[in-house]
Amino acid sequence: MKLVNKPYAQAFLDFADARPEVLCVSADLTSSCEIDGFRDRHPERFLSMGLTEQNMLSLCGGLALEGLRPFVHTFAVFLYRRPYDQLVNSIAYSNRKVRLMGFLPGITTPGGITHQAIEDIAVLRSLPNMTLLETGDATEVETVLEVADAVEGPVYVRVLRGAVPRLFDTPFAFNQLRSLSQGEDLLVLTAGITTEEAMRASRALRDAGVGVTHLHASTLKPFAREAFLDALSGVRHGVITLENHTIVGGLGSIAAEIMAEAGSGKRLIRLGLQDTFAHGASRPYLMRKYGLDALTLVRAVEELTGETTDIDEAALEAVRLDEVHSAAKAEAL
């Protein structure tokens, strides 16, 4: 695994260069969303709207109506909280092809509750016509644009920025679950930044004799229901979900809904923010404090299987995917 610096910046340039109908829209966070290169290369297709998210989304609904393809860039939290009414009426209800590129999802920012989009999946998956995508590594960041652009209707994307690890060799695949490991004891379902933590935990658990089937979800709405149920049928104990989001309405709720409707009798443990706000701090600190890290997942596996392992933080350090990345300082806003 290696770190890729600002994969979105080059990916958006490559994607938009050959598509003159693509417009790049910014809410006064141009450099923070890695689109300053596009601004400099294509100023005629760049719109800086300032801190006017409500007007911005209404305008983008109109631009899409005229056959243009606006890609809106700001921090994730600013795409749905303040302009929710405009998002519903100008974009979702009218099913416009507007791509909402949300940076700093969940606790990937030290900015505290005003900047942490911890309930965005719960809010936006309840909207008719809305498609939800989440990137989990540099490869998915680089390849999500064409996937989002192919959807007929609005798309919300949780985008990773800055130094992003490359975990996958294959591109973003719409409405498919990535199979990262196979085992017969339990199923782990992750998305976004929690996938890297689960990969660390799965390796240590394998060495401890625990078989984990690990699935990574990058399309959250729609969801690959049948693939999830197929994987569930092949494990003994049940499912653990791990997400960079509140456990209310997110990945854990998606799993619970599918399992209930299918009549599954297997147990589900949901890991993530436990119906709480997070405060501002570095990402590794917040992941440990709120239970989004590899060690928390290992303890949940022990609870689900009823078996104790000898895995501790030292053991997880031995399978750390990238020391520099994991010890990286908190990103500035």
Sequence and secondary structure as in RCSB ss.txt:
>XXXX:A:sequence
MKLVNKPYAQAFLDFADARPEVLCVSADLTSSCEIDGFRDRHPERFLSMGLTEQNMLSLCGGLALEGLRPFVHTF
AVFLYRRPYDQLVNSIAYSNRKVRLMGFLPGITTPGGITHQAIEDIAVLRSLPNMTLLETGDATEVETVLEVADA
VEGPVYVRVLRGAVPRLFDTPFAFNQLRSLSQGEDLLVLTAGITTEEAMRASRALRDAGVGVTHLHASTLKPFAR
EAFLDALSGVRHGVITLENHTIVGGLGSIAAEIMAEAGSGKRLIRLGLQDTFAHGASRPYLMRKYGLDALTLVRA
VEELTGETTDIDEAALEAVRLDEVHSAAKAEAL
>XXXX:A:secstr
 EEEE HHHHHHHHHHHT TTEEEEESS TTTTT HHHHHH GGGEEE  S HHHHHHHHHHHHHTT EEEEEEE
GGGGTSTTHHHIIIIIITTT   EEEEESBTTSSSS TTT BSSHHHHHTTSTT EEEE  SHHHHHHHHHHHHT
SSS EEEEE  SEEEE  SS   TT EEEEE  SSEEEEE TTHHHHHHHHHHHHHHTT  EEEEEESEEES  H
HHHHHHHHT SSEEEEEEEEESSSSHHHHHHHHHHHHT  SEEEEEEE S    S  HHHHHHHTT SHHHHHHH
HHHHHT      HHHHHHT S HHHHT      
